[in-house]
């Protein structure tokens, strides 16, 4: 028998509809799981069991009447802390924030609440979401449930760890350079960074997306059916479109697939990771897909230019803070941000232009293909205490060269587990598609999910001493 905390969202709503399970029972089981894991993972913020159980009881009553609010009514869920939820402060991971309760739900939170989700609380992130790590000046250090000495990735750190550990089936994170996909890869879960504007977010920003983090492709598709609705608070929100999110069947025969094993810049790819991704591509080829290896399109100039632009953007915010608040920012972030103080206008403009160059290069590389496969990250999960794999504020972005271009090009890109290192750490396969073909990416991910080797059991919390 599958434990209640391991049931998928699709399974839960089917059981609720048949009156074989109550949302209260499911929520209690997930809260019990969180209580066992949380002293080790530190993945949650503003966890509210009382409110969650009240929401579960209300959902139970609706299901008994045959009148659920929506597709995820009664499903235990979490939301990343930088996505505003009414009444909860939004510290964006940093002790430098002034804690003021949010006045309204941001679009993803609003859609989940309207659909009846049981919101357990929020999940943790690093300062300003500018690290692929669970290191924060505000939150406790988040860890990876597969190996507690490793980090879960970031910036959707708590969501990645919580999804793998059984903190309910549905989690929402955000991504501006890899912040959904990197923790998905390092925690062995699934995530989709959708096309820009597919899931409205507030505040919007170039490349910034919200997206699902789940154990299965089907659960992510179910959550997309709830989240992918226009909201005019996001000035880049896509118009309403009828998408059959549950239609995940797709025959790999005839698919045109590109295989990218070297992005062109950043950290070298670990041989275990490139081997696992190549093996996945070979399985697609054996199933009838046309797989072609492609050369790198990402450059050092793109990475350095984006770094300069983001530093200046962050420096302007940082230097506007009072001195006592600046002193509370994570030292790694402060050192990185201060590098923006000496940048000239010309350097910042050239950096911004490199983000456009990323967009053009990614779109051109994808033109012949339905999807492109690549590693999500060049390395496995790294030590939890490090801010980044290099732990160097001068070169903090060396690990995002496979992911960030798709933020700039607005293309959908998913991460799904495709294997394990000899040390037992998950390896992520990135599947990227053409702009607006979010369903196509989900379908190819579902095809891989059905053909990949049997996954390992999800990690268990350490035994109580």
BELZIKA-V260077 format. One record per residue. N is the residue number from 1. SS is DSSP state (hx for helix, st for strand, lp for the rest). PHI is phi in radians with two decimals (999 if undefined). OMEGA is omega in degrees with one decimal (* if undefined). Layout:
N_SS_PHI_OMEGA, N_SS_PHI_OMEGA
This chain:
1_lp_999_176.5, 2_lp_-1.31_177.1, 3_lp_-1.11_-176.1, 4_hx_-1.00_-177.2, 5_hx_-1.23_179.9, 6_hx_-1.69_-178.6, 7_lp_-1.17_176.8, 8_lp_-1.25_177.0, 9_hx_-1.06_178.6, 10_hx_-1.07_178.0, 11_hx_-1.24_-178.4, 12_hx_-1.05_-175.9, 13_hx_-1.16_176.0, 14_hx_-1.16_178.0, 15_hx_-1.17_177.1, 16_hx_-1.07_-176.7, 17_hx_-1.11_179.4, 18_lp_-1.54_-178.6, 19_lp_1.02_177.3, 20_lp_-1.69_179.7, 21_lp_-2.69_178.3, 22_lp_-1.80_172.2, 23_hx_-0.99_178.3, 24_hx_-1.17_178.8, 25_hx_-1.09_-179.8, 26_hx_-1.13_-179.0, 27_hx_-1.16_177.2, 28_hx_-1.05_-179.3, 29_hx_-1.15_179.5, 30_hx_-1.19_178.3, 31_hx_-1.08_176.4, 32_hx_-1.14_177.3, 33_hx_-1.12_178.4, 34_hx_-1.07_-179.5, 35_hx_-1.06_180.0, 36_hx_-1.31_-174.2, 37_hx_-1.60_-165.2, 38_hx_-1.07_175.8, 39_hx_-1.04_-178.2, 40_hx_-1.72_-173.1, 41_hx_-1.62_-177.1, 42_lp_0.92_-173.7, 43_lp_-1.71_-172.0, 44_st_-1.95_173.1, 45_st_-2.39_178.2, 46_lp_0.98_173.6, 47_lp_-1.09_-173.9, 48_lp_-2.33_-178.3, 49_hx_-1.02_-178.1, 50_hx_-1.09_179.8, 51_hx_-1.16_179.4, 52_hx_-1.11_179.9, 53_hx_-1.19_175.7, 54_hx_-1.12_177.6, 55_hx_-1.14_178.6, 56_hx_-1.15_177.9, 57_hx_-1.13_177.4, 58_hx_-1.13_177.3, 59_hx_-1.13_178.7, 60_hx_-0.97_-179.8, 61_hx_-1.11_179.4, 62_hx_-1.16_179.6, 63_hx_-1.11_178.9, 64_hx_-1.13_176.2, 65_lp_-1.52_-176.1, 66_lp_1.25_-175.2, 67_lp_-2.34_177.4, 68_lp_-1.12_-179.7, 69_lp_-1.23_-175.9, 70_lp_-2.97_-170.4, 71_lp_-1.22_-178.0, 72_lp_-2.14_-179.4, 73_lp_-1.02_176.4, 74_lp_1.49_-177.5, 75_lp_-1.53_177.7, 76_st_-1.07_-171.2, 77_st_-2.54_171.8, 78_st_-2.26_-178.9, 79_st_-2.34_178.8, 80_st_-1.02_-169.2, 81_lp_-1.18_178.1, 82_lp_-1.48_171.2, 83_lp_-1.70_-170.9, 84_lp_-1.05_169.5, 85_lp_-2.16_-174.2, 86_lp_-0.88_175.2, 87_lp_1.59_-178.6, 88_lp_-1.96_175.5, 89_st_-1.07_-178.8, 90_lp_-2.09_-175.7, 91_lp_-1.33_-174.3, 92_lp_0.75_171.3, 93_lp_1.38_-172.6, 94_lp_-2.13_176.3, 95_lp_-1.20_178.8, 96_lp_-1.35_-178.0, 97_lp_-1.32_169.6, 98_lp_-1.58_-172.6, 99_lp_-1.48_178.8, 100_lp_-2.14_179.8, 101_st_-1.01_179.0, 102_lp_-1.15_-178.1, 103_lp_-1.34_-174.4, 104_lp_-2.50_170.8, 105_lp_-1.28_168.5, 106_lp_-1.18_-173.6, 107_hx_-0.88_-179.0, 108_hx_-1.08_179.2, 109_hx_-1.17_179.5, 110_hx_-1.09_-179.7, 111_hx_-1.10_-179.7, 112_hx_-1.18_-179.9, 113_hx_-1.15_178.7, 114_hx_-1.09_-178.8, 115_lp_-1.55_173.8, 116_lp_1.52_179.1, 117_lp_-1.02_172.7, 118_st_-1.53_-177.4, 119_st_-1.49_-176.9, 120_st_-1.31_-176.1, 121_st_2.75_-176.5, 122_st_-1.91_176.9, 123_st_-2.08_-167.7, 124_lp_-1.43_-178.9, 125_lp_-2.71_176.0, 126_lp_-1.40_-178.0, 127_hx_-0.89_175.9, 128_hx_1.02_-178.9, 129_hx_1.18_-173.5, 130_lp_-1.76_176.6, 131_lp_-2.36_171.0, 132_lp_-1.64_-170.5, 133_lp_-2.66_174.6, 134_lp_-1.71_-177.7, 135_lp_-1.50_-173.3, 136_lp_-2.56_174.0, 137_lp_-1.43_-178.5, 138_lp_-1.87_-178.2, 139_lp_-1.58_170.3, 140_lp_-1.13_-178.9, 141_lp_-1.10_177.9, 142_lp_-1.47_-176.7, 143_lp_-2.24_-175.2, 144_st_-1.66_-176.2, 145_lp_-1.18_177.7, 146_lp_-1.31_-179.8, 147_st_-2.80_-172.7, 148_lp_-1.17_174.9, 149_lp_-1.42_-178.0, 150_st_-1.84_175.1, 151_lp_-1.51_179.2, 152_lp_-1.47_-170.0, 153_lp_1.55_-177.7, 154_lp_-2.94_9.7, 155_lp_-1.49_177.0, 156_lp_-1.43_-169.4, 157_hx_-1.20_-178.4, 158_hx_-1.10_179.7, 159_hx_-1.16_178.4, 160_hx_-1.11_179.3, 161_hx_-1.11_-177.8, 162_hx_-1.13_179.4, 163_hx_-1.09_-179.4, 164_hx_-1.21_-175.0, 165_hx_-1.54_178.0, 166_lp_1.66_177.8, 167_lp_-1.43_-175.6, 168_lp_1.61_-174.6, 169_lp_-1.49_-173.0, 170_st_-2.09_179.4, 171_st_-2.43_178.1, 172_st_-2.07_175.9, 173_st_-2.14_177.2, 174_st_-2.32_-172.7, 175_st_-2.69_173.3, 176_lp_-2.18_178.3, 177_lp_-2.73_-177.8, 178_lp_2.52_-168.4, 179_lp_-1.26_167.9, 180_lp_-1.60_-170.2, 181_hx_-1.30_-179.1, 182_hx_-1.14_174.8, 183_hx_-1.10_176.1, 184_hx_-1.07_180.0, 185_hx_-1.12_-173.4, 186_hx_-1.36_176.8, 187_hx_-1.87_173.7, 188_lp_1.31_-177.8, 189_lp_-1.89_176.4, 190_st_-1.91_172.0, 191_st_-2.63_174.2, 192_st_-2.11_164.7, 193_st_-1.53_-174.2, 194_lp_-1.33_171.1, 195_lp_-0.98_-179.6, 196_lp_-0.97_178.5, 197_lp_1.58_-179.3, 198_lp_-1.14_173.0, 199_lp_-1.95_-178.7, 200_lp_-1.03_-179.2, 201_lp_-2.47_-179.2, 202_lp_-2.42_5.0, 203_lp_-1.45_176.2, 204_lp_-1.42_176.4, 205_lp_-2.76_-178.1, 206_lp_-0.92_177.7, 207_lp_1.49_-173.3, 208_lp_-1.47_-178.4, 209_st_-2.32_164.0, 210_st_-1.76_179.5, 211_st_-2.87_-178.4, 212_st_-1.37_171.8, 213_st_-2.30_-169.6, 214_st_-2.53_174.3, 215_lp_-1.52_-175.8, 216_lp_-2.34_176.8, 217_hx_-1.16_-178.0, 218_hx_-1.08_178.0, 219_hx_-1.16_177.3, 220_hx_-1.12_178.0, 221_hx_-1.11_177.2, 222_hx_-1.06_-179.9, 223_hx_-1.19_176.0, 224_hx_-1.05_-179.7, 225_hx_-1.11_178.7, 226_hx_-1.57_-169.9, 227_hx_-1.48_-170.9, 228_lp_-1.50_178.8, 229_lp_-2.39_-175.7, 230_lp_-1.04_175.2, 231_lp_-2.64_-171.3, 232_lp_-1.28_171.7, 233_lp_-1.22_175.9, 234_lp_-1.76_-176.6, 235_lp_-1.20_177.3, 236_lp_-1.92_180.0, 237_lp_-1.06_178.2, 238_lp_-1.33_177.9, 239_lp_-1.16_179.3, 240_lp_-1.03_179.7, 241_lp_-2.55_178.6, 242_lp_-1.46_-178.2, 243_lp_-2.11_-179.4, 244_lp_-1.45_-172.4, 245_lp_-1.04_-177.6, 246_lp_-1.44_-177.1, 247_lp_-1.52_-171.2, 248_lp_-1.73_-178.3, 249_lp_-1.24_175.8, 250_lp_-2.70_179.4, 251_lp_-1.35_179.6, 252_lp_-1.14_-178.4, 253_lp_-1.06_178.3, 254_lp_1.55_176.7, 255_lp_-1.10_174.2, 256_st_-1.73_-172.0, 257_st_-2.13_170.9, 258_st_-1.62_178.8, 259_st_-2.14_-178.4, 260_st_-1.96_-179.0, 261_lp_-1.95_178.0, 262_lp_-2.38_-177.5, 263_lp_-1.25_-179.5, 264_lp_1.98_179.8, 265_lp_-2.76_176.4, 266_lp_1.48_-177.2, 267_lp_-1.13_173.6, 268_lp_-1.12_-177.1, 269_lp_-1.43_176.7, 270_lp_-1.05_-178.3, 271_hx_-1.01_178.0, 272_hx_-1.13_-179.5, 273_hx_-1.28_179.4, 274_hx_-1.09_178.2, 275_hx_-1.12_-179.9, 276_hx_-1.17_180.0, 277_hx_-1.20_177.2, 278_hx_-1.09_178.1, 279_hx_-1.09_176.8, 280_hx_-1.12_178.6, 281_hx_-1.08_179.0, 282_hx_-1.14_176.5, 283_hx_-1.16_176.3, 284_hx_-1.09_179.3, 285_hx_-1.09_179.0, 286_hx_-1.12_179.3, 287_lp_-1.51_174.5, 288_lp_1.92_178.0, 289_lp_-1.38_175.3, 290_st_-1.68_-174.4, 291_st_-1.85_-179.5, 292_st_-2.24_176.8, 293_st_-1.30_-178.3, 294_st_-2.06_-179.5, 295_lp_-1.48_-177.5, 296_lp_-1.18_174.7, 297_lp_-2.24_-179.7, 298_lp_-1.61_-176.1, 299_lp_-2.21_175.8, 300_hx_-1.05_-180.0, 301_hx_-1.08_178.1, 302_hx_-1.10_-177.4, 303_hx_-1.13_-178.8, 304_hx_-1.20_179.2, 305_hx_-1.14_177.5, 306_hx_-1.10_177.9, 307_hx_-1.02_179.4, 308_hx_-1.10_-179.1, 309_hx_-1.11_-178.5, 310_hx_-1.17_177.3, 311_hx_-1.08_-178.9, 312_hx_-1.14_177.3, 313_hx_-0.98_-178.1, 314_hx_-1.29_179.3, 315_hx_-1.08_-179.7, 316_hx_-1.06_177.6, 317_hx_-1.24_-175.6, 318_hx_-1.12_-175.9, 319_hx_-1.24_176.7, 320_lp_-1.40_179.5, 321_lp_-1.31_170.3, 322_lp_-1.06_-175.0, 323_hx_-0.97_-176.9, 324_hx_-1.20_176.6, 325_hx_-1.44_175.9, 326_hx_-1.00_-177.4, 327_lp_-1.17_-178.1, 328_lp_-1.58_-179.7, 329_lp_-1.19_177.6, 330_lp_-0.88_-175.2, 331_hx_-0.95_178.4, 332_hx_-1.03_-179.8, 333_hx_-1.13_179.9, 334_hx_-1.03_-179.6, 335_hx_-1.16_177.7, 336_hx_-1.13_-177.7, 337_hx_-1.07_-176.4, 338_hx_-1.09_174.2, 339_hx_-1.13_177.8, 340_hx_-1.35_-174.9, 341_hx_-1.11_-175.0, 342_hx_-1.71_-177.9, 343_lp_-1.31_177.1, 344_lp_-1.49_175.9, 345_hx_-1.04_179.8, 346_hx_-1.12_179.6, 347_hx_-1.13_180.0, 348_hx_-1.18_179.5, 349_hx_-1.13_177.6, 350_hx_-1.10_176.9, 351_hx_-1.09_177.9, 352_hx_-1.06_-179.9, 353_hx_-1.11_178.4, 354_hx_-1.17_175.6, 355_hx_-1.18_173.2, 356_hx_-1.17_177.8, 357_hx_-1.12_175.2, 358_hx_-1.02_-178.1, 359_hx_-1.03_-177.6, 360_hx_-1.11_-178.0, 361_hx_-1.17_-179.7, 362_hx_-1.12_-179.5, 363_hx_-1.11_-179.6, 364_hx_-1.12_-179.1, 365_hx_-1.13_-176.3, 366_hx_-1.52_-170.2, 367_lp_-0.92_-178.0, 368_lp_-1.38_-167.3, 369_lp_-2.14_169.4, 370_lp_-1.29_177.3, 371_st_-2.50_171.4, 372_st_-2.09_176.0, 373_st_-1.69_175.8, 374_st_-2.80_165.1, 375_st_-1.08_170.4, 376_lp_-1.32_-179.4, 377_lp_-2.31_-178.4, 378_lp_-1.36_-176.3, 379_lp_-2.33_172.5, 380_lp_-1.30_178.4, 381_lp_-0.94_-175.3, 382_lp_-1.93_-174.3, 383_st_-0.96_-173.0, 384_lp_-1.04_-174.0, 385_lp_-1.32_-177.8, 386_lp_-1.45_177.5, 387_lp_-1.26_179.0, 388_lp_-2.65_-179.3, 389_lp_-1.00_177.9, 390_lp_-1.44_-173.8, 391_lp_0.92_-176.6, 392_lp_-2.25_-179.5, 393_hx_-1.08_177.8, 394_hx_-1.30_-179.1, 395_hx_-2.44_-172.0, 396_lp_-1.53_-168.4, 397_lp_-1.96_-172.8, 398_lp_-1.14_-173.9, 399_lp_-1.76_-173.8, 400_lp_-1.89_-173.7, 401_lp_-1.21_174.3, 402_lp_-1.43_-169.7, 403_lp_-1.80_-164.6, 404_hx_-1.19_-177.9, 405_hx_-1.05_-178.3, 406_hx_-1.30_170.8, 407_hx_-1.19_-178.5, 408_hx_-1.23_-178.3, 409_hx_-1.51_177.5, 410_lp_1.20_-178.8, 411_lp_-1.48_174.8, 412_lp_-1.29_178.6, 413_st_-2.62_-178.2, 414_st_-2.03_169.2, 415_st_-2.16_179.7, 416_st_-2.47_-177.8, 417_st_-1.09_178.3, 418_st_-2.33_178.8, 419_st_2.74_-172.7, 420_st_-2.47_171.8, 421_lp_-1.32_176.8, 422_lp_-1.06_178.7, 423_lp_-1.45_176.8, 424_lp_1.52_179.4, 425_lp_-1.68_-178.4, 426_st_-1.16_175.8, 427_st_-2.10_-177.7, 428_st_-1.77_171.9, 429_st_-1.76_175.6, 430_st_-1.61_176.8, 431_st_-2.12_-176.7, 432_st_-2.00_-177.5, 433_st_-2.14_178.3, 434_lp_-1.27_-179.5, 435_lp_-0.91_177.9, 436_lp_1.38_179.3, 437_lp_-1.60_-179.7, 438_hx_-1.08_-179.5, 439_hx_-1.12_178.2, 440_hx_-1.05_177.4, 441_hx_-1.11_177.6, 442_hx_-1.07_-179.0, 443_hx_-1.15_178.7, 444_hx_-1.17_176.5, 445_hx_-1.09_178.7, 446_hx_-1.15_176.7, 447_hx_-1.11_177.2, 448_hx_-1.13_-179.8, 449_hx_-1.00_-177.7, 450_hx_-1.41_-176.1, 451_hx_-1.86_-176.5, 452_lp_-1.27_174.2, 453_lp_-1.01_-178.9, 454_lp_-0.97_179.5, 455_lp_-1.21_177.4, 456_lp_-1.40_174.5, 457_lp_-1.03_178.8, 458_lp_-1.18_-175.2, 459_lp_-1.14_179.1, 460_lp_-1.94_178.5, 461_lp_-1.14_177.7, 462_lp_-0.99_179.0, 463_lp_-1.11_178.6, 464_lp_-1.12_-178.6, 465_lp_-1.44_*
